[in-house]
């Protein structure tokens, strides 16, 4: 979906889309997106490779552990979305919003781990 198209779909679809590039969003609903949740201490990242978005581990994921990403890493500086966070991690930010809302220390950490796609950083 383009930026214009996403503004015309229902709120649930809007809330569950991933930024694919500067002007395009995709909806993983009904697929992997239904199995991912947010954490302020994520164990995975979104990587774009060969035209696909992949979920890649950044730390060991143990049996019965939830697969998580930081939603802020898929929200560009021009995205207008936020959500109350209840992840329960020790470093919970209490609110999830676009990438530029992240503390600089977290942005630096995420960039060093390749957790923020270039098209998100602007």
N, C-alpha and C positions, 0 to 999 in steps of 0.2 A: 504494500500500500504506500502511496505517496503521503506526504505531510497533509495535503488537502483532503485526501480520501480518509485518512485515519480520524480526522475531526468529525466525520459524518457516520462513523460506526458506533455501535453501542459501547457503553462505558467498560463493560467486562472485557471486550476485545481490545479496546484502547489500553487498558491496564495490563494486558498480558502480551503486548507486542515488544519485540526487540528491535533496536535500531540496527539496520543492515548496512547502511552507508549514510552519506550526508542527507539524502532526500528520500530514503526508502525504509519502511518498517516491514517486518514479517511477524506472523502470529504462529507461535509453536503450540497453540492450544490443540489438545487432542493428541499431542505427541510428547516429546521430551519436556516441553514447557509445563505440562501438568505434574511433572515429578520434581521440579526444581523449586526451591524456596530461597528467600533472601536470608543472609546473615551478615552482620557487621564484622564477622570473622569467618569469611568464606573459605571453603576448601576447593573451589573450582573457579575457572574463568571462562569467558566466552572468547573463542578464537575464530577469526575468519580465515578459511583456507580453501583454495580452489573453488571459490564461490559459495561455500557452505559455512554456516556457523556451527562450530563444534564446542562441546563442553569438555574442558580439559582440567584434570586435577592439578592443584598447586600444592597439595599436601596429601598425606595418606588418608584414605577414606576406609574406615573400618566397617565390618559387618554391622548392620542395623543403624549406621550413622547416616544422617540425611545428607544429600548432595545439595550444596548451596553455592550461590554466587552473590556478590554484592550488586544489587539492582542499580546502584548509582553508576556502575561501570558500563551500563548499556543505555544511559540517559545523557544525551548531548547537552551542551550549554544552552541550546535553544529549545529544549524540551520543557514542557510545563506540566509536571506531574510530581506528586509527592504522596507518601503513605506513612502512617504511623508505624513504627517498628516495634515488634514484640519478640525479637529473635532470642533474647535472653543471654546473649554473649556478654562477657565481662566488659567489653568495650562498646556496648550498644549505644548508638547515636540517638535513639528514640524517634528519629524522623529520617526517612529515606527520600532523597530528592536527586536532582541532576548532579552530574560529576563535579561541577564547580562549587557545590555545597560541601564537598569533602574537605576535611582539614588537610593542609598542605603536606603534613607528614604522611598521611595515608595515601595521598596522590603519589608522592615520591615512592613509597613502598610498592604500591600497585604498578606503577610504571616500571620499576626495576624487575618486577615479576611478569611483565607483559600482560597485565590484567585489564588494561584500558586500551581498547582499539584506537588507532590513530584517528579514525573518523569521529570518534566521540570527543576527543580532546579539542577538535575544531581546527 
